[in-house]
Amino acid sequence: MGGLIGTAIMLSATASRTRAASTDKSLHVVEGANHMDLYDGEKYVAEAVSVLAPFFTARLSA
């Protein structure tokens, strides 16, 4: 999730929808990024992938 104000508003909406989902989850805020930066902002995407890849590797390889 991007750390800028527009994206932070999405956090409250997302949080209410994920409460019933698995408890095995993680939230990572990419400071300085907005929603669109997470599509093609190389610096921001690299940070997100550095967190997502190990998370999914650990959970999908079991």
N, CA, C and O atoms as a MOPAC input file, in Angstrom:
PM7 MOZYME 1SCF
protein

 N      0.84000 1    -1.16000 1     0.00000 1
 C      0.00000 1     0.00000 1     0.00000 1
 C      0.88800 1     1.22700 1     0.00000 1
 O      1.87600 1     1.29000 1     0.73200 1
 N      0.54000 1     2.18400 1    -0.80800 1
 C      1.27500 1     3.44100 1    -0.83600 1
 C      1.01800 1     4.24400 1     0.41900 1
 O     -0.05100 1     4.13200 1     1.02000 1
 N      1.97300 1     5.04400 1     0.82000 1
 C      1.86600 1     5.78900 1     2.06100 1
 C      1.26300 1     7.17300 1     1.93600 1
 O      1.05200 1     7.83100 1     2.95500 1
 N      0.97800 1     7.64300 1     0.73600 1
 C      0.41600 1     8.97100 1     0.57100 1
 C     -1.06100 1     8.98700 1     0.91700 1
 O     -1.70600 1     7.94000 1     0.95100 1
 N     -1.59900 1    10.17100 1     1.17500 1
 C     -2.94100 1    10.34000 1     1.73900 1
 C     -4.04500 1     9.62300 1     0.95800 1
 O     -4.88800 1     8.97700 1     1.57900 1
 N     -4.07800 1     9.70700 1    -0.35100 1
 C     -5.13300 1     9.05200 1    -1.11800 1
 C     -5.15000 1     7.55600 1    -0.92100 1
 O     -6.21400 1     6.94000 1    -0.86400 1
 N     -3.98500 1     6.97700 1    -0.81800 1
 C     -3.88500 1     5.54000 1    -0.63600 1
 C     -4.20100 1     5.15700 1     0.80000 1
 O     -4.76400 1     4.09200 1     1.05200 1
 N     -3.84300 1     6.01400 1     1.73200 1
 C     -4.11500 1     5.72400 1     3.13900 1
 C     -5.61400 1     5.61700 1     3.40200 1
 O     -6.03900 1     4.84900 1     4.26400 1
 N     -6.40400 1     6.37200 1     2.67300 1
 C     -7.86600 1     6.29200 1     2.82300 1
 C     -8.35000 1     4.90200 1     2.43500 1
 O     -9.29200 1     4.38400 1     3.03500 1
 N     -7.71700 1     4.29900 1     1.44200 1
 C     -8.09200 1     2.95000 1     1.01300 1
 C     -7.84700 1     1.93600 1     2.12300 1
 O     -8.51400 1     0.90300 1     2.17600 1
 N     -6.90400 1     2.21800 1     3.00100 1
 C     -6.57400 1     1.29500 1     4.07800 1
 C     -7.77700 1     0.99700 1     4.95500 1
 O     -8.02100 1    -0.16200 1     5.28900 1
 N     -8.53000 1     2.01100 1     5.33300 1
 C     -9.66900 1     1.77100 1     6.21000 1
 C    -10.72400 1     0.92600 1     5.50800 1
 O    -11.34100 1     0.06800 1     6.14000 1
 N    -10.94000 1     1.14700 1     4.23200 1
 C    -11.90400 1     0.34200 1     3.47900 1
 C    -11.41500 1    -1.09000 1     3.33700 1
 O    -12.19800 1    -2.03100 1     3.46500 1
 N    -10.14600 1    -1.25800 1     3.07900 1
 C     -9.56800 1    -2.59200 1     2.91400 1
 C     -9.58100 1    -3.35800 1     4.22800 1
 O     -9.89200 1    -4.54900 1     4.24800 1
 N     -9.25100 1    -2.69700 1     5.30700 1
 C     -9.18100 1    -3.35400 1     6.61000 1
 C    -10.51200 1    -3.99300 1     6.98200 1
 O    -10.53300 1    -5.10300 1     7.51300 1
 N    -11.60300 1    -3.32700 1     6.71800 1
 C    -12.90000 1    -3.88900 1     7.08100 1
 C    -13.23300 1    -5.12300 1     6.25300 1
 O    -13.94800 1    -6.00400 1     6.72900 1
 N    -12.73200 1    -5.20400 1     5.02800 1
 C    -13.02000 1    -6.36200 1     4.17600 1
 C    -12.10600 1    -7.54200 1     4.45900 1
 O    -12.44200 1    -8.67000 1     4.09700 1
 N    -10.97200 1    -7.32000 1     5.08800 1
 C    -10.02400 1    -8.41800 1     5.29100 1
 C    -10.10700 1    -9.02600 1     6.68600 1
 O     -9.39700 1    -9.99300 1     6.96700 1
 N    -10.92800 1    -8.50700 1     7.54600 1
 C    -11.01800 1    -9.05400 1     8.90600 1
 C    -11.42700 1   -10.51800 1     8.91400 1
 O    -10.92700 1   -11.29100 1     9.73100 1
 N    -12.31200 1   -10.90600 1     8.03400 1
 C    -12.79400 1   -12.28800 1     8.01300 1
 C    -11.85800 1   -13.21600 1     7.24200 1
 O    -12.00500 1   -14.43600 1     7.30400 1
 N    -10.92100 1   -12.65800 1     6.53500 1
 C     -9.98400 1   -13.46800 1     5.75200 1
 C     -8.94600 1   -14.10600 1     6.67400 1
 O     -8.99800 1   -13.93500 1     7.89200 1
 N     -8.03600 1   -14.81900 1     6.10300 1
 C     -6.97600 1   -15.49400 1     6.84700 1
 C     -6.27700 1   -14.55000 1     7.82700 1
 O     -6.16000 1   -13.35100 1     7.57500 1
 N     -5.82900 1   -15.09600 1     8.91500 1
 C     -5.06600 1   -14.29100 1     9.87500 1
 C     -3.59000 1   -14.23300 1     9.48200 1
 O     -2.81400 1   -13.48700 1    10.07900 1
 N     -3.20800 1   -15.00900 1     8.49100 1
 C     -1.82900 1   -15.03600 1     8.00700 1
 C     -1.66900 1   -13.97000 1     6.93000 1
 O     -1.67100 1   -14.27400 1     5.73700 1
 N     -1.53100 1   -12.71300 1     7.36200 1
 C     -1.43100 1   -11.60700 1     6.42800 1
 C     -0.46800 1   -10.56100 1     6.95600 1
 O     -0.07200 1   -10.57500 1     8.12100 1
 N     -0.11100 1    -9.66700 1     6.07600 1
 C      0.85500 1    -8.63900 1     6.42300 1
 C      0.49400 1    -7.36300 1     5.67300 1
 O     -0.00100 1    -7.42000 1     4.54700 1
 N      0.73600 1    -6.23200 1     6.28400 1
 C      0.52300 1    -4.94200 1     5.63900 1
 C      1.86800 1    -4.24200 1     5.54800 1
 O      2.56500 1    -4.08400 1     6.55100 1
 N      2.22400 1    -3.83000 1     4.35700 1
 C      3.47000 1    -3.09100 1     4.15300 1
 C      3.12000 1    -1.76800 1     3.47900 1
 O      2.50100 1    -1.76400 1     2.41500 1
 N      3.50500 1    -0.65600 1     4.07900 1
 C      3.26300 1     0.66400 1     3.50900 1
 C      4.53100 1     1.12000 1     2.79900 1
 O      5.60500 1     1.16400 1     3.39800 1
 N      4.40100 1     1.45500 1     1.53100 1
 C      5.52000 1     1.98500 1     0.75200 1
 C      5.46400 1     3.50000 1     0.89700 1
 O      4.67700 1     4.16900 1     0.22700 1
 N      6.29600 1     4.02700 1     1.76600 1
 C      6.29000 1     5.46400 1     2.05000 1
 C      6.61600 1     6.26900 1     0.79900 1
 O      7.53300 1     5.93400 1     0.04800 1
 N      5.85400 1     7.32800 1     0.58900 1
 C      6.08900 1     8.22000 1    -0.54200 1
 C      5.38100 1     7.80300 1    -1.81500 1
 O      5.38800 1     8.54500 1    -2.79700 1
 N      4.77000 1     6.62700 1    -1.81500 1
 C      4.09400 1     6.13500 1    -3.02100 1
 C      2.60000 1     6.38700 1    -2.94100 1
 O      2.01000 1     6.40400 1    -1.86100 1
 N      2.00000 1     6.58300 1    -4.10700 1
 C      0.54300 1     6.59200 1    -4.16200 1
 C      0.11100 1     5.33000 1    -4.91000 1
 O      0.94800 1     4.53800 1    -5.34300 1
 N     -1.17000 1     5.15700 1    -5.05300 1
 C     -1.71100 1     3.94900 1    -5.68600 1
 C     -1.07900 1     3.70000 1    -7.05900 1
 O     -0.64100 1     2.58600 1    -7.34500 1
 N     -1.03100 1     4.71300 1    -7.89400 1
 C     -0.52200 1     4.55700 1    -9.26000 1
 C      0.97100 1     4.26000 1    -9.29100 1
 O      1.43500 1     3.55900 1   -10.19000 1
 N      1.73200 1     4.77600 1    -8.33500 1
 C      3.16800 1     4.49600 1    -8.27600 1
 C      3.45000 1     3.00500 1    -8.13600 1
 O      4.49700 1     2.52400 1    -8.56900 1
 N      2.52300 1     2.28000 1    -7.53700 1
 C      2.73000 1     0.86100 1    -7.30600 1
 C      2.51500 1     0.02000 1    -8.56800 1
 O      2.74600 1    -1.18900 1    -8.55300 1
 N      2.07700 1     0.65100 1    -9.65300 1
 C      1.96100 1    -0.04700 1   -10.93500 1
 C      3.26300 1     0.01300 1   -11.71800 1
 O      3.71200 1    -0.99600 1   -12.26100 1
 N      3.87500 1     1.20100 1   -11.77800 1
 C      5.03300 1     1.32600 1   -12.65200 1
 C      6.14500 1     2.22700 1   -12.11500 1
 O      7.06300 1     2.57400 1   -12.85800 1
 N      6.08000 1     2.60500 1   -10.85600 1
 C      7.16700 1     3.37000 1   -10.25700 1
 C      8.26200 1     2.39300 1    -9.84600 1
 O      8.15600 1     1.73400 1    -8.81100 1
 N      9.30000 1     2.30200 1   -10.64900 1
 C     10.30600 1     1.25400 1   -10.47500 1
 C     10.79700 1     1.13500 1    -9.03200 1
 O     10.89700 1     0.02900 1    -8.50000 1
 N     11.09900 1     2.25500 1    -8.40500 1
 C     11.58600 1     2.26000 1    -7.01900 1
 C     10.54000 1     1.65800 1    -6.07200 1
 O     10.86800 1     0.86300 1    -5.19200 1
 N      9.28900 1     2.05100 1    -6.26900 1
 C      8.22100 1     1.59900 1    -5.37400 1
 C      7.85100 1     0.14000 1    -5.63300 1
 O      7.60300 1    -0.62200 1    -4.69900 1
 N      7.81600 1    -0.23600 1    -6.89800 1
 C      7.49700 1    -1.63000 1    -7.24200 1
 C      8.57600 1    -2.55700 1    -6.68800 1
 O      8.26800 1    -3.62500 1    -6.15900 1
 N      9.83600 1    -2.15000 1    -6.80800 1
 C     10.93400 1    -2.97800 1    -6.29200 1
 C     10.78500 1    -3.20000 1    -4.78800 1
 O     11.01500 1    -4.30500 1    -4.29800 1
 N     10.40200 1    -2.15400 1    -4.05700 1
 C     10.21000 1    -2.30800 1    -2.60800 1
 C      9.05400 1    -3.25300 1    -2.31500 1
 O      9.15900 1    -4.12000 1    -1.44800 1
 N      7.95000 1    -3.08500 1    -3.03900 1
 C      6.78600 1    -3.94900 1    -2.81500 1
 C      7.11900 1    -5.41100 1    -3.12000 1
 O      6.75100 1    -6.30400 1    -2.35700 1
 N      7.80600 1    -5.65200 1    -4.21900 1
 C      8.16300 1    -7.02200 1    -4.59700 1
 C      9.12500 1    -7.63000 1    -3.58600 1
 O      9.07000 1    -8.83200 1    -3.32400 1
 N     10.00900 1    -6.81200 1    -3.01300 1
 C     10.96000 1    -7.34200 1    -2.02300 1
 C     10.25200 1    -7.84500 1    -0.76900 1
 O     10.80600 1    -8.65400 1    -0.02500 1
 N      9.04600 1    -7.37700 1    -0.53500 1
 C      8.24500 1    -7.84100 1     0.60700 1
 C      7.28100 1    -8.95200 1     0.16900 1
 O      7.10000 1    -9.94000 1     0.87900 1
 N      6.67300 1    -8.77900 1    -0.99800 1
 C      5.67900 1    -9.74900 1    -1.46700 1
 C      6.28000 1   -11.09500 1    -1.85100 1
 O      5.71000 1   -12.13500 1    -1.52300 1
 N      7.40400 1   -11.09600 1    -2.52800 1
 C      7.99700 1   -12.35100 1    -3.00700 1
 C      8.28100 1   -13.33100 1    -1.87200 1
 O      7.86600 1   -14.48600 1    -1.96500 1
 N      8.97100 1   -12.92200 1    -0.80200 1
 C      9.20700 1   -13.87400 1     0.28600 1
 C      7.90500 1   -14.32000 1     0.97500 1
 O      7.77900 1   -15.47500 1     1.38200 1
 N      6.95300 1   -13.40700 1     1.10100 1
 C      5.66900 1   -13.72800 1     1.72900 1
 C      4.96400 1   -14.83500 1     0.94200 1
 O      4.54000 1   -15.83600 1     1.52000 1
 N      4.84200 1   -14.65500 1    -0.36400 1
 C      4.15900 1   -15.65500 1    -1.18500 1
 C      4.98000 1   -16.93600 1    -1.33100 1
 O      4.41600 1   -18.03000 1    -1.34600 1
 N      6.28000 1   -16.81500 1    -1.43700 1
 C      7.11900 1   -18.01300 1    -1.53900 1
 C      6.94400 1   -18.90100 1    -0.32300 1
 O      6.81300 1   -20.11800 1    -0.45600 1
 N      6.94000 1   -18.31000 1     0.85200 1
 C      6.79300 1   -19.07700 1     2.08900 1
 C      5.41300 1   -19.72900 1     2.19600 1
 O      5.29400 1   -20.84300 1     2.70600 1
 N      4.38400 1   -19.05200 1     1.72500 1
 C      3.04300 1   -19.57800 1     1.91100 1
 C      2.57000 1   -20.47800 1     0.77100 1
 O      1.73600 1   -21.35800 1     0.98800 1
 N      3.08000 1   -20.27500 1    -0.41900 1
 C      2.63500 1   -21.07400 1    -1.55400 1
 C      3.48000 1   -22.32500 1    -1.77800 1
 O      3.07700 1   -23.21400 1    -2.52800 1
 N      4.62900 1   -22.40200 1    -1.14600 1
 C      5.48400 1   -23.58000 1    -1.33200 1
 C      5.16400 1   -24.68600 1    -0.33500 1
 O      5.71500 1   -25.78300 1    -0.42900 1
 N      4.29400 1   -24.41200 1     0.60300 1
 C      3.95600 1   -25.41200 1     1.62600 1
 C      2.99100 1   -26.45300 1     1.10600 1
 O      2.60900 1   -27.36300 1     1.84200 1

